[in-house]
Structures are given as structure tokens and as C-alpha cells.
Amino acid sequence: MLHFPDAGRFADWLSSNGDQAGGVWLMFAKKGSATQTIGRQDSIDAALCEGWIDGQGGTWDEQFFLVRFTPRRPRAKWSQVNRSRALELIESGEMRRRGLAQIEAAQADGRWDAAYPPSSNATLPPELQVALDTDPAAAARLAAMKRSDRYALILAIANGRRPDTRGRHVAAFLAAGRSDDE
């Protein structure tokens, strides 16, 4: 686990270690902590510039929380938020060679255009909407889900490449609800 006082130090670390490191847990100071660390958005910007991405996170203790950063994998999906931010970083001249290479690869294979929306703009996939229209209990379960869980379900269905894959995700959601009702 590492912590950096500012974006410049994290960017320097990524520049020096980004090709060799498989990932790193960054420590972020919570509000009210006496320790000064890089901000979350600044760390994401530095990571994007070097072709890295933020991932899972969690609490460390009363003073810190953690976020895992890793090099972007070759087929990793892009979010619309990170895509927009990457364009801003290019425009400002901050984007670096490794970050540009990831963007060019995503543009070449279609991942750039297929970036997924933020949870605030996510819409129900048609397959799920049809199921909910015919199953009021499933619609009620979806409405009762935590926002993050609902978004994860929507993305899992929407990101299915084939109709049968999307259908399996919908069927699994419906089946899980039926087993909960029993």
C-alpha cells in the first residue's frame, strides 16, 4: 500500500513503475484526517494518463480508505466518465504515451464507442424491461435493490455480447427472486 501527498508524486511513481507493477493499493486520507494525501479524482487522472485504471476500494481504518489501481487490461471496458476525462487530459496536454496507447487501442477495437454510462444515466436493457413488464414481483425486487446492485445488474445484462448471454442474466435475476420468495 502506498500513499502520495499529491498527484505529481503518484504520476512520477506511475511513470517509473507503470510498466513493471501489476497494480497498487493507494491509501486516501478520510475527511478530518491529519494526513494529506492525493485526492481521488487527481489519482484517477494520473492513472488514466499512464494507461491505468481505478478499481475496487474499501476502508482501511479510521483515517484512511483504499482504492486498487491496475494497468488497464487489453479488453477492459471504458466508462463514459473516464472517456470524457481522457479527452480533457489530451486537450490539456497531460495525457502520456501509455495512456494514449490505451485510448488508440480502445478506438480501434470499438470499446471507445461502446463506453458504458454512469449509473445516473443507465437505462434498463430491453430484455430486462420486457421481463419486468410481465413480472410485477420482479419489478418490485429491482426497485428495492440498492442502487449499486441495480446498476451492476443493468451493466451485466447490457454488456452481454449475444442475446442468449443477456437472456441468461435476466433469467438468473428472475430465478434468484423466485427462490427468495419460496
CYANA upper distance limits for C-alpha pairs under 8 A (distance plus 0.5 A):
  1 MET  CA     24 VAL  CA      6.97
  1 MET  CA     25 TRP  CA      5.29
  1 MET  CA     26 LEU  CA      6.21
  1 MET  CA     27 MET  CA      7.11
  2 LEU  CA     24 VAL  CA      7.78
  2 LEU  CA     25 TRP  CA      6.81
  2 LEU  CA     26 LEU  CA      5.53
  2 LEU  CA     27 MET  CA      6.47
  3 HIS  CA     26 LEU  CA      5.95
  3 HIS  CA     27 MET  CA      5.41
  3 HIS  CA     28 PHE  CA      7.28
  3 HIS  CA     37 THR  CA      6.95
  3 HIS  CA     38 ILE  CA      8.11
  4 PHE  CA      9 ARG  CA      6.59
  4 PHE  CA     10 PHE  CA      6.46
  4 PHE  CA     26 LEU  CA      8.46
  4 PHE  CA     27 MET  CA      8.45
  4 PHE  CA     37 THR  CA      5.93
  4 PHE  CA     38 ILE  CA      6.21
  5 PRO  CA      9 ARG  CA      7.60
  5 PRO  CA     36 GLN  CA      6.14
  5 PRO  CA     37 THR  CA      4.60
  5 PRO  CA     38 ILE  CA      5.60
  6 ASP  CA     10 PHE  CA      7.31
  6 ASP  CA     37 THR  CA      6.58
  6 ASP  CA     38 ILE  CA      4.80
  6 ASP  CA     39 GLY  CA      7.94
  7 ALA  CA     11 ALA  CA      6.52
  7 ALA  CA     38 ILE  CA      6.18
  7 ALA  CA     39 GLY  CA      8.18
  7 ALA  CA     42 ASP  CA      6.20
  7 ALA  CA     43 SER  CA      6.57
  7 ALA  CA     46 ALA  CA      7.07
  8 GLY  CA     12 ASP  CA      6.61
  9 ARG  CA     13 TRP  CA      6.69
 10 PHE  CA     14 LEU  CA      6.66
 10 PHE  CA     43 SER  CA      7.66
 10 PHE  CA     46 ALA  CA      7.47
 11 ALA  CA     15 SER  CA      6.57
 11 ALA  CA     46 ALA  CA      5.84
 11 ALA  CA     47 ALA  CA      7.88
 11 ALA  CA     50 GLU  CA      8.34
 12 ASP  CA     16 SER  CA      6.70
 13 TRP  CA     17 ASN  CA      6.29
 13 TRP  CA     18 GLY  CA      7.90
 14 LEU  CA     18 GLY  CA      5.03
 14 LEU  CA     46 ALA  CA      8.48
 14 LEU  CA     47 ALA  CA      7.93
 14 LEU  CA     50 GLU  CA      7.16
 15 SER  CA     50 GLU  CA      7.48
 17 ASN  CA     21 ALA  CA      6.24
 18 GLY  CA     50 GLU  CA      7.69
 18 GLY  CA     71 PRO  CA      7.81
 22 GLY  CA     70 THR  CA      6.64
 22 GLY  CA     71 PRO  CA      7.16
 23 GLY  CA     68 ARG  CA      7.55
 23 GLY  CA     69 PHE  CA      6.00
 23 GLY  CA     70 THR  CA      4.59
 23 GLY  CA     71 PRO  CA      7.04
 24 VAL  CA     68 ARG  CA      6.27
 24 VAL  CA     69 PHE  CA      5.86
 24 VAL  CA     70 THR  CA      6.98
 25 TRP  CA     66 LEU  CA      6.75
 25 TRP  CA     67 VAL  CA      6.10
 25 TRP  CA     68 ARG  CA      4.88
 25 TRP  CA     69 PHE  CA      6.69
 26 LEU  CA     66 LEU  CA      6.01
 26 LEU  CA     67 VAL  CA      5.90
 26 LEU  CA     68 ARG  CA      6.77
 26 LEU  CA     69 PHE  CA      7.79
 27 MET  CA     37 THR  CA      8.22
 27 MET  CA     60 TRP  CA      8.48
 27 MET  CA     64 PHE  CA      6.54
 27 MET  CA     65 PHE  CA      6.27
 27 MET  CA     66 LEU  CA      5.21
 27 MET  CA     67 VAL  CA      7.31
 28 PHE  CA     37 THR  CA      6.25
 28 PHE  CA     38 ILE  CA      7.27
 28 PHE  CA     39 GLY  CA      7.64
 28 PHE  CA     40 ARG  CA      7.94
 28 PHE  CA     64 PHE  CA      5.84
 28 PHE  CA     65 PHE  CA      5.83
 28 PHE  CA     66 LEU  CA      6.59
 28 PHE  CA     67 VAL  CA      8.33
 29 ALA  CA     33 SER  CA      6.37
 29 ALA  CA     35 THR  CA      6.69
 29 ALA  CA     36 GLN  CA      6.99
 29 ALA  CA     37 THR  CA      6.25
 29 ALA  CA     63 GLN  CA      6.32
 29 ALA  CA     64 PHE  CA      5.06
 29 ALA  CA     65 PHE  CA      7.10
 30 LYS  CA     62 GLU  CA      8.20
 30 LYS  CA     63 GLN  CA      5.96
 30 LYS  CA     64 PHE  CA      5.77
 30 LYS  CA     65 PHE  CA      7.17
 32 GLY  CA     63 GLN  CA      8.48
 33 SER  CA     63 GLN  CA      6.04
 33 SER  CA     64 PHE  CA      8.39
 38 ILE  CA     42 ASP  CA      7.11
 38 ILE  CA     43 SER  CA      6.98
 39 GLY  CA     43 SER  CA      6.71
 40 ARG  CA     44 ILE  CA      6.87
 41 GLN  CA     45 ASP  CA      6.66
 42 ASP  CA     46 ALA  CA      6.72
 43 SER  CA     47 ALA  CA      6.62
 44 ILE  CA     48 LEU  CA      6.59
 44 ILE  CA     53 ILE  CA      7.38
 44 ILE  CA     54 ASP  CA      6.83
 45 ASP  CA     49 CYS  CA      6.75
 45 ASP  CA     85 ARG  CA      8.01
 45 ASP  CA     86 ALA  CA      8.28
 45 ASP  CA     89 LEU  CA      8.11
 46 ALA  CA     50 GLU  CA      7.13
 47 ALA  CA     51 GLY  CA      6.70
 47 ALA  CA     52 TRP  CA      5.07
 47 ALA  CA     53 ILE  CA      6.21
 47 ALA  CA     54 ASP  CA      7.86
 47 ALA  CA     69 PHE  CA      8.06
 48 LEU  CA     52 TRP  CA      5.83
 48 LEU  CA     53 ILE  CA      6.65
 48 LEU  CA     82 ASN  CA      8.29
 48 LEU  CA     86 ALA  CA      7.12
 48 LEU  CA     95 MET  CA      8.14
 48 LEU  CA     99 GLY  CA      6.36
 49 CYS  CA     86 ALA  CA      7.99
 49 CYS  CA     89 LEU  CA      7.83
 49 CYS  CA     94 GLU  CA      7.30
 49 CYS  CA     95 MET  CA      5.00
 49 CYS  CA     96 ARG  CA      5.69
 49 CYS  CA     97 ARG  CA      8.34
 49 CYS  CA     98 ARG  CA      7.59
 49 CYS  CA     99 GLY  CA      5.13
 49 CYS  CA    100 LEU  CA      7.99
 50 GLU  CA     95 MET  CA      7.93
 50 GLU  CA     96 ARG  CA      6.45
 50 GLU  CA     97 ARG  CA      7.66
 50 GLU  CA     98 ARG  CA      5.50
 50 GLU  CA     99 GLY  CA      5.02
 51 GLY  CA     71 PRO  CA      6.58
 51 GLY  CA     72 ARG  CA      6.39
 51 GLY  CA     98 ARG  CA      5.65
 51 GLY  CA     99 GLY  CA      4.38
 51 GLY  CA    100 LEU  CA      7.89
 51 GLY  CA    101 ALA  CA      7.99
 51 GLY  CA    102 GLN  CA      6.28
 52 TRP  CA     69 PHE  CA      7.18
 52 TRP  CA     70 THR  CA      5.94
 52 TRP  CA     71 PRO  CA      4.57
 52 TRP  CA     72 ARG  CA      5.38
 52 TRP  CA     99 GLY  CA      7.96
 53 ILE  CA     69 PHE  CA      6.07
 53 ILE  CA     70 THR  CA      6.12
 53 ILE  CA     71 PRO  CA      6.68
 53 ILE  CA     72 ARG  CA      6.15
 54 ASP  CA     67 VAL  CA      7.34
 54 ASP  CA     68 ARG  CA      6.43
 54 ASP  CA     69 PHE  CA      4.97
 54 ASP  CA     70 THR  CA      7.14
 55 GLY  CA     67 VAL  CA      6.93
 55 GLY  CA     68 ARG  CA      5.72
 55 GLY  CA     69 PHE  CA      6.39
 55 GLY  CA     70 THR  CA      8.05
 56 GLN  CA     67 VAL  CA      6.29
 56 GLN  CA     68 ARG  CA      6.09
 57 GLY  CA     65 PHE  CA      7.82
 57 GLY  CA     66 LEU  CA      5.71
 57 GLY  CA     67 VAL  CA      4.57
 57 GLY  CA     68 ARG  CA      6.60
 58 GLY  CA     65 PHE  CA      6.22
 58 GLY  CA     66 LEU  CA      5.75
 58 GLY  CA     67 VAL  CA      7.11
 59 THR  CA     64 PHE  CA      7.10
 59 THR  CA     65 PHE  CA      4.75
 59 THR  CA     66 LEU  CA      6.49
 60 TRP  CA     64 PHE  CA      5.90
 60 TRP  CA     65 PHE  CA      5.38
 60 TRP  CA     66 LEU  CA      6.66
 61 ASP  CA     65 PHE  CA      7.36
 72 ARG  CA     76 ALA  CA      6.87
 72 ARG  CA    102 GLN  CA      8.05
 74 PRO  CA    102 GLN  CA      8.42
 74 PRO  CA    105 ALA  CA      8.49
 75 ARG  CA    111 ARG  CA      8.33
 76 ALA  CA    111 ARG  CA      8.47
 77 LYS  CA    111 ARG  CA      6.51
 77 LYS  CA    112 TRP  CA      8.42
 77 LYS  CA    114 ALA  CA      8.39
 77 LYS  CA    115 ALA  CA      7.02
 77 LYS  CA    116 TYR  CA      8.18
 78 TRP  CA     82 ASN  CA      7.14
 78 TRP  CA     83 ARG  CA      7.00
 78 TRP  CA    111 ARG  CA      7.03
 78 TRP  CA    112 TRP  CA      6.87
 78 TRP  CA    114 ALA  CA      8.07
 78 TRP  CA    115 ALA  CA      5.28
 78 TRP  CA    116 TYR  CA      7.09
 79 SER  CA     83 ARG  CA      6.61
 79 SER  CA    115 ALA  CA      5.32
 79 SER  CA    116 TYR  CA      5.31
 79 SER  CA    117 PRO  CA      6.67
 79 SER  CA    118 PRO  CA      7.61
 80 GLN  CA     84 SER  CA      6.59
 80 GLN  CA    115 ALA  CA      5.62
 80 GLN  CA    116 TYR  CA      6.11
 80 GLN  CA    117 PRO  CA      5.84
 80 GLN  CA    118 PRO  CA      7.33
 81 VAL  CA     85 ARG  CA      6.70
 81 VAL  CA    117 PRO  CA      7.90
 81 VAL  CA    118 PRO  CA      7.29
 82 ASN  CA     86 ALA  CA      6.41
 83 ARG  CA     87 LEU  CA      6.88
 83 ARG  CA    112 TRP  CA      7.80
 83 ARG  CA    115 ALA  CA      7.89
 84 SER  CA     88 GLU  CA      6.94
 85 ARG  CA     89 LEU  CA      6.73
 86 ALA  CA     90 ILE  CA      6.71
 86 ALA  CA     95 MET  CA      7.93
 87 LEU  CA     91 GLU  CA      6.68
 88 GLU  CA     92 SER  CA      6.64
 89 LEU  CA     93 GLY  CA      6.66
 89 LEU  CA     94 GLU  CA      5.68
 89 LEU  CA     95 MET  CA      5.78
 90 ILE  CA     94 GLU  CA      6.54
 90 ILE  CA     95 MET  CA      5.46
 95 MET  CA     99 GLY  CA      6.68
 95 MET  CA    100 LEU  CA      7.14
 96 ARG  CA    100 LEU  CA      6.64
 97 ARG  CA    101 ALA  CA      6.66
 98 ARG  CA    102 GLN  CA      6.96
 99 GLY  CA    103 ILE  CA      6.91
100 LEU  CA    104 GLU  CA      6.57
101 ALA  CA    105 ALA  CA      6.64
102 GLN  CA    106 ALA  CA      6.70
103 ILE  CA    107 GLN  CA      6.63
103 ILE  CA    112 TRP  CA      7.80
104 GLU  CA    108 ALA  CA      6.59
105 ALA  CA    109 ASP  CA      6.79
106 ALA  CA    110 GLY  CA      6.42
106 ALA  CA    111 ARG  CA      5.29
106 ALA  CA    112 TRP  CA      5.40
107 GLN  CA    111 ARG  CA      6.78
107 GLN  CA    112 TRP  CA      5.37
107 GLN  CA    113 ASP  CA      7.48
110 GLY  CA    114 ALA  CA      6.77
111 ARG  CA    115 ALA  CA      6.66
116 TYR  CA    155 LEU  CA      8.32
117 PRO  CA    121 ASN  CA      6.34
117 PRO  CA    122 ALA  CA      6.20
118 PRO  CA    122 ALA  CA      6.69
119 SER  CA    148 SER  CA      8.41
119 SER  CA    151 TYR  CA      6.44
122 ALA  CA    151 TYR  CA      7.81
122 ALA  CA    154 ILE  CA      8.04
123 THR  CA    154 ILE  CA      8.13
124 LEU  CA    128 LEU  CA      6.87
124 LEU  CA    129 GLN  CA      6.57
124 LEU  CA    154 ILE  CA      6.75
125 PRO  CA    129 GLN  CA      6.79
125 PRO  CA    154 ILE  CA      7.26
125 PRO  CA    157 ILE  CA      7.37
125 PRO  CA    158 ALA  CA      6.34
126 PRO  CA    130 VAL  CA      6.66
127 GLU  CA    131 ALA  CA      6.99
127 GLU  CA    166 ARG  CA      7.77
127 GLU  CA    167 GLY  CA      7.31
127 GLU  CA    170 VAL  CA      7.60
128 LEU  CA    132 LEU  CA      6.66
128 LEU  CA    157 ILE  CA      8.31
128 LEU  CA    170 VAL  CA      6.46
129 GLN  CA    133 ASP  CA      6.59
130 VAL  CA    134 THR  CA      7.07
131 ALA  CA    135 ASP  CA      6.58
131 ALA  CA    138 ALA  CA      8.39
131 ALA  CA    170 VAL  CA      8.09
132 LEU  CA    136 PRO  CA      6.68
132 LEU  CA    138 ALA  CA      6.38
132 LEU  CA    139 ALA  CA      5.43
133 ASP  CA    139 ALA  CA      8.00
135 ASP  CA    139 ALA  CA      6.95
136 PRO  CA    140 ALA  CA      6.68
137 ALA  CA    141 ARG  CA      6.75
138 ALA  CA    142 LEU  CA      6.67
138 ALA  CA    174 LEU  CA      6.92
138 ALA  CA    177 GLY  CA      7.21
139 ALA  CA    143 ALA  CA      6.70
140 ALA  CA    144 ALA  CA      6.69
141 ARG  CA    145 MET  CA      6.80
141 ARG  CA    177 GLY  CA      7.76
142 LEU  CA    150 ARG  CA      7.11
145 MET  CA    149 ASP  CA      6.76
145 MET  CA    150 ARG  CA      6.35
146 LYS  CA    150 ARG  CA      6.67
147 ARG  CA    151 TYR  CA      6.61
148 SER  CA    152 ALA  CA      6.69
149 ASP  CA    153 LEU  CA      6.79
150 ARG  CA    154 ILE  CA      6.74
151 TYR  CA    155 LEU  CA      6.62
152 ALA  CA    156 ALA  CA      6.59
153 LEU  CA    157 ILE  CA      6.80
153 LEU  CA    169 HIS  CA      8.46
154 ILE  CA    158 ALA  CA      6.49
155 LEU  CA    159 ASN  CA      6.20
156 ALA  CA    160 GLY  CA      6.99
156 ALA  CA    166 ARG  CA      8.21
156 ALA  CA    169 HIS  CA      7.50
157 ILE  CA    165 THR  CA      8.20
157 ILE  CA    166 ARG  CA      5.30
157 ILE  CA    167 GLY  CA      8.18
157 ILE  CA    169 HIS  CA      6.22
157 ILE  CA    170 VAL  CA      7.39
158 ALA  CA    166 ARG  CA      7.37
159 ASN  CA    166 ARG  CA      8.22
160 GLY  CA    165 THR  CA      5.89
160 GLY  CA    166 ARG  CA      5.50
161 ARG  CA    165 THR  CA      7.34
161 ARG  CA    166 ARG  CA      7.97
162 ARG  CA    166 ARG  CA      7.00
163 PRO  CA    167 GLY  CA      6.52
164 ASP  CA    168 ARG  CA      6.60
165 THR  CA    169 HIS  CA      7.02
166 ARG  CA    170 VAL  CA      6.93
167 GLY  CA    171 ALA  CA      6.55
168 ARG  CA    172 ALA  CA      6.52
169 HIS  CA    173 PHE  CA      6.82
170 VAL  CA    174 LEU  CA      6.78
171 ALA  CA    175 ALA  CA      6.46
172 ALA  CA    176 ALA  CA      6.49
173 PHE  CA    177 GLY  CA      6.88
174 LEU  CA    178 ARG  CA      6.86
175 ALA  CA    179 SER  CA      6.74
176 ALA  CA    180 ASP  CA      6.75
177 GLY  CA    181 ASP  CA      6.82
178 ARG  CA    182 GLU  CA      7.06
